[in-house]
Amino acid sequence: MSRQSTVDEQEVIILEENSSLVSTNDDLKELCLLLDEERYKMHQLAEQWKHFGTSTINNSVVQRLCDHVLVFELFSFHWN
């Protein structure tokens, strides 16, 4: 009986260790999912920032061209 109780105790210890590892594994899976979601959000934010920068530059160029056309028209009107 002593040998059987030792085997039973070892099984209990192994099950407890396994339970702890399963819990740790679940925590790591959850962390990986969270980090993946954050990575995706950062990617979207970077794309939005890139689009904002591009549209801002384009708007600035268009505004400067409009200003130059207006100045040209004013000078043309003044000289005619």
VENQUI-V361378 format. One record per residue. PHI is phi as a letter, one per 30 degrees, with the letter a starting at -180 (none if undefined). Layout:
phi:PHI
phi:PHI
This chain:
phi:none
phi:d
phi:d
phi:d
phi:d
phi:d
phi:d
phi:d
phi:d
phi:d
phi:d
phi:d
phi:d
phi:d
phi:d
phi:d
phi:d
phi:d
phi:d
phi:d
phi:d
phi:d
phi:d
phi:d
phi:d
phi:d
phi:d
phi:d
phi:d
phi:d
phi:d
phi:d
phi:d
phi:d
phi:d
phi:d
phi:d
phi:d
phi:d
phi:d
phi:d
phi:d
phi:d
phi:d
phi:d
phi:d
phi:d
phi:d
phi:d
phi:d
phi:d
phi:d
phi:d
phi:d
phi:d
phi:d
phi:d
phi:d
phi:d
phi:d
phi:d
phi:d
phi:d
phi:d
phi:d
phi:d
phi:d
phi:d
phi:d
phi:d
phi:d
phi:d
phi:d
phi:d
phi:d
phi:d
phi:d
phi:d
phi:d
phi:c
